[in-house]
């Protein structure tokens, strides 16, 4: 059985549409599966619902006209602010080393699984 959030090879539609509620208004958003997964991860970390977080994003968007663009920008900023030099070093960023090799060299064993998991 295929996960709706993971596009199958050759699948043309790379977006997943989901219903959300912004304030008291129900709407839908079409995002890439990896953006949905990142958004769910943020919500889990922050102990907030997707609707609550998207309502906040919608209310504070100034650089973007569309909600989907604002959500993508929020996700990027969230994880970029969380990135630090230790994390970059462990991921072998800027060292010309693959992520799998860096993961093993850091003593973490076998390479990490690819992609994100949906909760």
Secondary structure as GFF3:
##gff-version 3
##sequence-region A 1 119
A	DSSP	beta_strand	15	22	.	.	.	ID=ss1
A	DSSP	beta_strand	25	32	.	.	.	ID=ss2
A	DSSP	alpha_helix	33	46	.	.	.	ID=ss3
A	DSSP	alpha_helix	50	60	.	.	.	ID=ss4
A	DSSP	alpha_helix	67	82	.	.	.	ID=ss5
A	DSSP	alpha_helix	85	90	.	.	.	ID=ss6
A	DSSP	alpha_helix	99	105	.	.	.	ID=ss7
###
